[in-house]
Amino acid sequence: MRVYIESYGCAMNIADGHLMAELLARAGHTIVGRPENADVIVLNTCTVRTDTERRMVRRLRELMRYGKKLVVAGCLPAAQPGVIYKISREVSMISARAVEAICEVVEAKEPIYILDSRPRQCLPRLVNGVVITIPIAEGCLGSCAYCIVRVARGPLRSYRPEAIVRAVEEAVRRGAREVRLTAQDTGAYGLDIGTNLAELLRSVCAIKGEFMVRVGMMNPNAALAILDELLDAYEDPKIYKFLHLPVQTGDDGLLKAMRRKYTVSDFLEVVEAFRKRFPDLSLATDIMVGLPGEDEEAFKRTLALIERARPDKVHVARFTPRPHTKAASMPGQVPEPEKKRRSRLVSSLALRIGLERNLRFVGRTLRCLVVGFGRGEGQLEARTMSYRPVYIVGPKELLGNFVEAEVVSAGPYYLMGQLLP
């Protein structure tokens, strides 16, 4: 059959979409690039926020108009299958925790629901390009009051290190030059199987070949627990000096109410340790405004924390109550107009700081890995050794190669470079 797959959400979900495509192709199905050309349409969903859920529902209704067999995969059926069932009983469903059963769902003659958890046996392989995302674990050890992903993905299940190493080895043999290790919390990797992230990174970096490793998001408490060992692992030249460390708020009271398991001081301790060891570190963090109980003073503490930590990139989100979460019924819900105001202030501050930090690189010559194509004609996207994006003009044959580029200008979240001979 001809199958069209459309994926949304986090890196884990995108990797799941690639894995489903690979499994279907192995089973003899053809992956097509347009829904109108398919016999079966797979919508791989995200449900992290209310507006995301609405977007998924809207897209589901749009895809139903094609009159094809429809499968909804990912976090929406895992966390809220009733939302889909109310729309149509003819739509098949497969949980984010059972993606390897995709062939069974696609090939079923009648609508089928696979919503239980099934042990993962496969990791994605590189199909094209030079970038691959490899999940190292699923689920987490957290119990955040606002998070529906814990409902969708379940408790921590780390994949065996030898399986991850084999997947990276194969990807590198196939031409991968950037390996993205992802999980709901990479810092928690291995705690359920007697190992940890630092040990995994050492094993991955021991693989022969020229490639870079980007470590995905880790929570401050998980990073702090293995901080010294993690810093030593990051010394390897194959690891991008990039840290995605979400803090969410600068108020300790809110962090406790949201069950985040760390304090603002914990976050700063990790940031300062990484910056001391790696001065060019690229720091990304997440801020959620409008958490229940966030008054003006708590919000000001968030702004002050951003000023102090000076992250290179900030992912800003407005709190939205999610089903099956404690925060949905907490007192002190913040009005939507106020959330929007706070979001604008955080975004404006983050853009200013991001630009100030990037301007430091203007005039410098940086080693970069070309990983893709930019938007302009002849433009390539490269990544510095601290994972900052640099856009250069050059031939497409440079894809997958390391180059030297002089930074000529900067924006809040990117650099513009000139290729050096």
N, C-alpha and C positions, 0 to 999 in steps of 0.2 A: 504493500500500500504506500501511497504518497502521504507523508506526514509533515505538517508545518508546526514548528515550535516557537512560541513567543514567551520570553522570560522577563521578569521584573524583579527588582529588589536588590538584596545584598550580593556580595561576591560569592557567598555560599550558594545562593539560589541560581546565579548565573552558571556556576560550575555544575550544579545539578542539571540545568538545561542542556549543557554540553554532554554530560554523561548520558542523559536520556537519548539524545540524538545518536550518540555512538552505539548504544545498546540496540537501538532500532535499526541502525544501518547494518550492524553485525547480523541481525536477524533477517536481513534481506529487504527491509523497507527502504524507501527513498525519501530523503529529507529535501523538502522544497522550500523556496524562499518567499512564497506568497500564499496566503490562506486560500485564495480562489483556485489555486492549482492543487490543493490537497484533497485527499479522501478523509483524512482525520486531522483535526486541529487540536493542538495541546497548548493550553494557556497555563504557564507556570507562574503562580501568583505570589504576591507579598501582601501582608496584612498588618504591617507594623504600626500604621497610623490610621485614623478614621478616614482622612482624605485619600489615603492609599487604597483602603478597602472600597471606597466609592468608585475610585478609578478602575479597580479590578472588576467591579460589578458592571460598570458602564462598558468596559471592553468586552466582557462576557456577552452582554446583550448585543453588541455590535457584531461579534463573531458568530452568534447564533443565526444572524441573517443569511449567512452563506448556505445554511441548510446541510452542513456536513456533520459527521460524527464529531462530538466535542468532548474533550477531556480537560478537566481542571486539576492542575497539580500544584504542589507547593504548600505554602503556609496557610492560605485561606481555607482549603478543605481540612487541613490538619487541626486548625484552631476553631473554625466556625463552619462546619459542613452544612449546617442548617441554612445559612445564607444562600448557598448555591442550590440546595434542594428546593427552597421556596421559589426560586426563579424557574427551574425546570427539573423534572424528575428524569429527563432523558439525557442529562449530562453525567458522564462518568467522572469519578473522583479518585485521586491518588494522593496520599499524604506525603508531605516533605520527608517523612521518615521511612518511606517505602519506594523511593524513586526507581530502584532496580526492578520493580514489577511493572515497569511501563509497557513492556511488550505484551504482557498479559492483559492489560487494560485496553491497549490499542486494538488488539486482535479479538477482544470479546464481542460476541454477536449482539449482546444486550447491554444496557447500562450496568456498570459495575462500580463498586465502591471499595477501595482498599485503603482503609484508614488506620490500620494497626501498624505498629513499628516492626520493620523487618531488618535484620542485621545487614549492614553494607558489606559487600564483597569486592566491589570494584572502585577504582579511582579513575578520574578522567585521563585520557591520553591526548597528546597534542595532535590536532587534526590539520590546522593551518596557522600561519603567522609565526611569531617568535615568542609570544606570551602565553603562559598557561597558568590557570588557577587550580590549585590542588587543595582540597579540604583535608585538614589534619584531625578534625574532631567535629562532632555534632552535639548540639545541646550545650548546657552550661551548668555550673554549680550555684548560680545566682538565684535569687528569689525577689527580684526587683518589683516593687509594688505597682509599677506602671506598665510592665512589659508583657505583651502577649506572645512574643517569640518563644518564651520559656514554655508556654502552653503548646505551641506548634512544634517545637523542636525537641522538647523533653530534657531529661537530665544529661549530664556529660557522658559521651561515649567517644573516647579517643581511639583513633585508628592505630594499628600496630606500627611502630617506627620502621620496621623492615618493609612493610607494604608501602609506606610513604617514600622511603628511599628508592625502592624499585620504580615507583611511579615517576619520581624526579629523574632517575637514571634514564628511563625510557624516553621521557620528554626531551632531555638534553640530547640524546642520540638522534631524535627526530628533528632537532633544530631549535629547541627552546633556548632562549637567551635570558628571559625574565621569568622566574618562578615565583608565583604569589601563593604563599601559604595562608590559608584562611580558616576561620572557625568563628563561632559566636564569641569566644574569648580565647585567643591563642595562648595567653599566659597561663590558662588553666590546663593546657594540654598535658596529658600523661598522669595527672593526679589520680586517676582511676585505674591506672595500669602500672604504677610503680616507676614512672620516669618523669621527665619534665621537658619544657620547651628548649632550654639551653642544650640539653643532651641531643635533642632532635636536630637542632641547628648545626651542631658539630658534625653529626652524621651526614646531613645533607651537604654541607660545605666540603666534606671530604670527597664528594663525587668528582671525578675528573671531568674537565671541560671548562669552557669560558661561559659563565652565566652569572646572573645576579639573583639574589633572593630578597623578595619583599615580604616582611612579616606583617600579618594583618593585625587588626584591633586586639588589644589586650586591656583588661581592667587594671586600675592602679593597685588594688590589693593583691592580685595575682602576680603582677610584675614585681612588687615590693618583696614578696615571699622568696623570690629567686634572684634578687637584684644583682648581687655580685657575680653570680654565675652567668646571668643573662648579659651583663656588660662585657664579660670576657668573651662570650660567644659572639657578640656583635663586633668584636675586633677583627673578625675574619673579613678580608677584603671583598668576599663574595656577597656580603650582606649590605643592602642599602642602609645608610644611617638615617633611618626613618622610623618614627614612633607614633603610632595612633593610640592615644591614651585618653579615653573619654572621661571627663570630669562631671558633666551635666549641670552642676551648679556650684557656686562658690560659698554656699551656706551649709555648715556642718549639720545644723538641725534638719534641713531638708534632706541631706544625704542619709541621715539616720532614718527619717520617716520613709524614705524611698527604698530602704534596705540595701544601700549600695555597698556596705561592708568596707568602706575606707573613709578617710577624712581629707579635707583640703590639704592638710600638711603631708599626708601620705602621697597625694598626687604631686605636690611640689617636690618632695624628696626624690621621687623617681625622675621627674623632669630635670632637676638640678644635677643629679648623678649622671644622667645621659649627656647633658650639655657639657658638663665638666670633662667627660671622657671624649665626647665627639662635638667639638665647637660648631661645626657646620650642620648639626642635626636638624632635620626637618620634623617639626612637631605638629601633628594634627590632633585636635580634640573635638568633642561633641558638647554642645550646650543645649539644654532644654529649658525654655522659658515657660512661665505660667504653671509650674508644678503646684499641686494643691498646697496651700499654705504659704506660697511665695509672696511675701509683702514687699513693699518698696525697699526696705532696708536689706532684705535678703537678695533682692535683685541687684542692688548697688554692690553687694559683696561679690556677686558674679562678675560685674564689670571690673571691679578692682582686681579680681583674680586674673582676668584676661590681660589686664595691663601689666600685672606682675609676671605672669608666665610667658607672655608674648608668643603665642602659638603662631606657626606659619600658616595654618589653615584651621578654620572653625566651621564645623557642620552645625548649623543652627536649626532647631526644630521647636515648634510650639506643642506643648503638652495637649494630647487629646485623650479623653477617657476611653479605654479599651475594655471590651467584655472580658469577664473572668479575671479581672485584676482588682486588687485592693484599692488602688488609687482612684478608680472610677467613682467610688462612693465616699472618698475622704472629704472632710469639711474644708472650706477655704478655697473652693474652685475659683479660678481667676477668669474674669469676663474675657471673651474673645477679642474685643477691641484693645484691651490692655495687653494681651498676649502679642498682638500684632505690633503694638508700639515697642514693647520690649525686644521683640525679634528684630525690628528695624535698627534699634540702638546697638544691639550686639553685632549685627551684621556690619553696620557702619564702622564700629570699632575694630572688628576683625579685619576688614578690608584695609583700614589705615595701617594697622600693625603688619599685616601681610606684605603690603607694599614697602613699608620701611625696612623690613627684614630682607626682602628681595633686592632692594636697591644696593645693598652691601656687595652684591655679586657683580654689579656692572663694572666692566673693565677687566674682570678676572677671566682666565682661561681655565675651563673645567673639562674633565674627562666625562664623557656621556655615552650612554648606550642607546642606539636608535631602536625604538620599539614599535613605531607605527607611523601613520601619516597624519599631517596636520590638515587644516581646513583650506588653506590657500594652495594654489597650483605650485607643485614642486616642493611643498613644505613637508618636512618630516618632524615627527615628535621624538625627542630623545629625553632620557632621564639622567640627571646628574647622579653622582654616587650617594647623594642624600635624597634622591628620589624627586627632586624638583623638576618639573617639566620645562624643557628648553625647546623652542621651535626654531628650526634652521631650514635653509633651502639647500637641497642637494639631490643627487640621483637616488632613485628607489633601490638601487643595488646596495645602498648603505644599510638597509634594514637588517638588524641583527648584529651590526658591527659597532665596536667602540670607536669613538671619534673625539677629537679635541675641538672645542668651540669657545670663541670669545663672546662673553655676554655683552650685548650692546644696549639693551634696555630691559625694563622689568615692569610687570604688572603685579597686582596683589597675589595672584596664584600661579604665575608663570614667568619665565625668562625668555627673551628673544636673543638668539645667538647667531654668530657668523662662523661658518665652518672654516677651520684652519687646515692648510695643506699638510 
